[in-house]
Amino acid sequence: MALKPEPTAPFHSVQYVLRVLETVSRHPGGVTDAQIARETGLPTGHLAPLLAMLLREGYVERVSDGAYVIGDSLVLLGSGASRQQALETKLQDTLAEIRDSVGAAVYLSRYVDGEVRITQYADGPHAPKVYEYVDFRSAAHASALGKCLLTQLDPNGRRDHLARHKITRFTSRTITSEKLLFSKLDSQPPTVPVLDLQEYAVGTVCAAVPLTAGAAVGCLALSLPVEHAHRLRAAADKLNRKAAPVVLSLVL
């Protein structure tokens, strides 16, 4: 199953989103989209979808004269001691929205202190999460989210991980050659979702996209029962398009 690169993947626009938010925050009385465009230098074609996303996520609001002001979500995230709780709540709401949109369980994963960690996920009766019969920390070479995280490490970081978590065959599709694994990771286009076609578990297919937020290594992933494999391409493309709000929550 081949996925075409999406050169305008939303997570590449996060730096632009931050420029927009900085501009809006400088104008507590409100600022028009025309003025935002002038101050940020962003063309209308880029600005319009960014503002639509920020409105939808509550980071900006429109007042009666059509100007933009800082929204409740951004105010809440900056509220000191409650910031972490507010961030987790915002992320969970975003993951639930993505789950319902793609029709699959979704996972937020980070690479922390040399380990693969699923920090949050959203599943449901019609979007069951994958059965973790082998700890994901030991399955980075086989799972979509694990491979996506490994693509963001340098060769030494990958070797260090695999020295601690030996490559193991889980299914007939699992890559067990370090050389072949590294070759596939190196050839993975950054704008194309990483796939797991029953490499981690028979009966499950997965996709993951990187979350580029500074030096942090993270990804957003989904899983589907193999009988829904025909939906994987469309679901992965939609996951890619919806990654921006998650990255934004991580960098604010």
Disulfide bonds with the S-S distance in Angstrom:
none
